[in-house]
Amino acid sequence: MGQRNIIFAPMSDMSETTRLRIQDYSYELPEARIARYPVEPRDSSRLLVYHKGAISHHRFYQLPDLLPSQAFLFFNDTKVIPARLRFVKDTGAVIEIFLLQPVDVALIPLAMEARGRSTWQCSIGNLKRWTGQLLRWEMGEIVLEAKLLDRTQGLVEFQWPASVTFAELITQAGFIPLPPYLGREAEAEDTQRYQTIYSKHAGAVAAPTAGLHFTEPVLENLRKKGFLSDFLTLHVSAGTFQPVKSEKAWDHTMHAEHIVINRQNLENLLEPTRQIIAVGTTSARTLESLYWYGARLIHEPESPFRITQHEAYQHPHPPTAEAAIRAVLKRMEQDQVDTLMGETSIYLMPGYRYRIVQGLITNFHQPASTLMLLVAALIGPDWRQVYAEALAKDYRFLSYGDSSLLLP
């Protein structure tokens, strides 16, 4: 696996990581710098390139000319679902139900295929007006009913005709869930612009926003220049917007997200001399989770694909990346499957050493967020230089903002 084939020693002193103060990863973000709308065309957004301490400024359509010659890009092909459901009571009161996690099946891909009935943990707007009666939404012969099962936990049972899947149902009934920091309601155009052009597998409640900048001309130019790429899936959860409320970053509870990887992903990761570039923090989380699953399989061959938030900091003797990936391949061969579904709460923060990812394409993130920690884990203290430069050069921030290519 080229330069990734390294045996890392375990961290000798975890105390520095466990003492990290989240406010040390904050910065002042003026409201005016938050992009409320994307630029058009998508690939005309600005691109800051950080390469071993040096910073340069470009446009995103120039990406194929700026990547390392051996770059191999991994994209997240999740598709944002219309996760906001609005019901109007007879009194006129509007109850908004925001889908978070399915509870009657283990993974979102399975919940999307459900027919007739499904139970979800939800965030419920105007909950005090929902006193227990069934809520109904109708369109032609399709009737969706919502029943409140548990007010405290936000558990809602949905029922609808079994002639359509849950994914097909919410496509008709739901609205795209824009990030709360945009401070506006979703518009009809957001149905397309808050979706990557290569989105495929429904299940995310937030977009993998690094991918929003890609257009067909950019992808075609990447192919013409000989760059290889692959697609994996992480269904982004609403937890990606969850603020870190604890003073020590280590004490924050990470959200769980569902991932799907396939045999081709693993075989591509075994290609020698390739420099793995994650398109977005979600792709980075998936690739690093894959490594830690393989590391566990070496010692626990029957272990389930579930990565806890601190697992990456507890392994006494991390294996090579190649050994970890081959362990996952071996498990797939034993189970005679070509895809694996799993769950990850991996927490990437300063003190973590990336095992697979060697570069990252990503937007500019909220201050004092877990995504800021992920970036700082990759490029170290230089994250401050990157963000100061982006602010000084009038870059647009957050989901609909500009992009960066980070090459430590």
C-alpha angles and dihedrals in degrees: 000000000000116000092356091068094096131128108225120208115231117259107272094206121031094175094094092054095046090051096052111135113220091216089064086069096052131102136177111272113187114218089236091064094060108100108230092183133023124248120253125262096032096227093055089078116115122263124206113200119205114189119174093322098322120110129202134171128231146142120270094243086066092064095106089059093049104048122101111263093248096045117143112192124214115199130194108230097190116138123223112239124214089255098170112088119186123201125185117211123215087258091059094250113142118224114195118200118196113198113229113160135350113239105186094059127038101234138038095234088061093046091054090060095049117124127206101353140032137160122215139180105237145181106235124206118208089012093162089066092055102084097173107283122129115268118217136201120184136191115168108304093345114098121180118196126193123200123189108228101171122013095193096050095035094237113170128181116210126200127187139147112300090226089089133045122240089252091055091046098053091045085068100034105035142074129224110263107230117197112272093235091067087073096211142090120260115264128208090259091058090070087075105023094052089058130076114242089239097048111138117152115063118225113089123111091195130037124250086241100195086070094056091083096061120102131180091258091054092048091047091049090051090053093047091053091052100252115152125216143178139193130233129167134241116165103221112226130207087253088082086079095044109123121231103245099173118089091226110060091214091065094059115111110233123219121243120238131190119239137189123197131174140209092260090058090057095045090051091052089056092059108116124241094012118139107219113222116188114213099218137349090276092060089047091052091049095050094046091046089053090056093051092047089055091047089055094045090059089067100023107037094180096048118135120242097257121124118198122213099254099032093104091062097050105060110109096202114019112204126228116281089246093054092049094049093047089052090057091047090051091052091051091050091050091050091042093230133132097203135045127204119202147149131244136190093171114164115209112193138146108300091043117112115212113236102187110010117082100169139015138212107202145146125245110277139215118277117262093010132136088249090059088054090051091053092046090052089058103043101019122214090346088084086085091055091049094050094042089053092047091051093046091050095049098248117173115243141219131009100342094032136098128295143237137207110213118197112173 
